[in-house]
């Protein structure tokens, strides 16, 4: 099994309304959950109106190829880039293998 985890930092420049940030962040995380069946939520800088830090994780079946799992993570990040209400400043993700067998690598 593979587990994908990501952290994305959004810059909501010149915003002074924490409630607006939270509302938009909640909508973005709900959309990620609905579209990709991942876990997504705000993880840091809760009271900073100009900065948003979200994280998402996905459990990926063992029968997926490693490149397919990478493609899923990239697609989720691209969706955040397109749909986010703020500018993405940091995008960091990784895939981790769990279990006896390592990831299946495409030839």
C-alpha positions as CSV (number, residue, x, y, z in Angstrom):
1,X,0.0,0.0,0.0
2,X,1.1,3.5,-0.7
3,X,0.2,6.6,1.3
4,X,0.4,10.0,-0.2
5,X,0.7,13.1,2.0
6,X,1.0,16.7,1.1
7,X,1.3,20.1,2.6
8,X,0.3,23.3,0.7
9,X,0.8,26.8,1.9
10,X,-1.5,29.5,0.4
11,X,-0.8,33.3,0.6
12,X,-4.1,35.2,1.0
13,X,-2.4,38.6,0.5
14,X,-4.1,41.7,2.2
15,X,-6.9,39.7,3.7
16,X,-7.9,40.8,7.2
17,X,-11.0,38.5,7.5
18,X,-10.3,35.2,9.2
19,X,-13.9,34.1,8.8
20,X,-13.7,34.6,5.0
21,X,-10.4,32.6,4.9
22,X,-12.0,29.8,6.9
23,X,-15.1,29.6,4.8
24,X,-13.1,29.5,1.5
25,X,-10.7,27.0,3.0
26,X,-13.5,24.7,4.2
27,X,-15.1,24.8,0.7
28,X,-11.7,23.9,-0.9
29,X,-11.1,21.0,1.5
30,X,-14.6,19.7,1.0
31,X,-14.2,19.8,-2.8
32,X,-10.9,17.8,-2.5
33,X,-12.6,15.2,-0.4
34,X,-15.5,14.9,-2.8
35,X,-13.5,14.9,-6.0
36,X,-10.5,12.7,-4.9
37,X,-11.7,10.8,-1.8
38,X,-8.8,12.1,0.3
39,X,-8.5,13.5,3.8
40,X,-8.0,17.3,3.7
41,X,-8.0,20.0,6.3
42,X,-6.4,23.2,7.6
43,X,-3.3,22.2,9.7
44,X,-1.6,25.5,10.8
45,X,-1.8,29.3,11.0
46,X,-5.4,29.1,12.0
47,X,-5.6,32.8,13.2
48,X,-3.4,34.3,10.5
49,X,-5.8,35.9,7.9
50,X,-3.1,36.1,5.2
51,X,-1.7,32.6,5.4
52,X,-3.4,29.2,5.0
53,X,-1.8,25.8,5.5
54,X,-3.7,22.8,4.3
55,X,-2.7,19.1,4.2
56,X,-4.2,16.1,2.4
57,X,-3.5,12.4,2.5
58,X,-4.6,9.5,0.3
59,X,-4.3,5.8,0.8
60,X,-3.5,4.2,-2.5
61,X,-4.1,0.5,-3.3
62,X,-1.2,-1.9,-3.7
63,X,-2.2,-2.8,-7.3
64,X,-1.6,0.8,-8.5
65,X,1.7,1.5,-10.3
66,X,4.0,4.0,-8.6
67,X,3.7,6.5,-11.5
68,X,-0.2,6.3,-11.2
69,X,0.1,7.2,-7.6
70,X,2.4,10.1,-8.4
71,X,0.0,11.3,-11.1
72,X,-2.9,11.3,-8.5
73,X,-0.9,13.5,-6.1
74,X,0.1,15.9,-8.9
75,X,-3.5,16.1,-10.1
76,X,-4.7,17.0,-6.6
77,X,-2.0,19.7,-6.3
78,X,-3.0,21.1,-9.7
79,X,-6.6,21.2,-8.6
80,X,-5.6,23.2,-5.6
81,X,-3.6,25.6,-7.8
82,X,-6.6,26.1,-10.1
83,X,-9.4,26.3,-7.5
84,X,-7.7,28.0,-4.6
85,X,-8.7,31.5,-3.6
86,X,-5.2,32.4,-2.7
87,X,-1.7,32.0,-4.3
88,X,0.1,28.7,-3.7
89,X,3.5,29.5,-2.2
90,X,4.6,26.0,-1.0
91,X,3.6,22.6,-2.4
92,X,5.3,19.7,-0.8
93,X,4.2,16.1,-1.2
94,X,5.6,12.6,-0.9
95,X,4.6,8.9,-1.3
96,X,5.4,6.4,1.4
97,X,5.2,2.6,1.1
98,X,3.8,0.4,3.8
99,X,3.6,-3.3,4.1
100,X,5.9,-6.1,3.0
101,X,6.0,-5.3,-0.7
102,X,7.5,-2.1,-2.0
103,X,5.8,0.0,-4.7
104,X,5.3,-1.4,-8.1
105,X,7.5,0.6,-10.5
106,X,6.6,0.9,-14.2
107,X,9.1,-0.6,-16.6
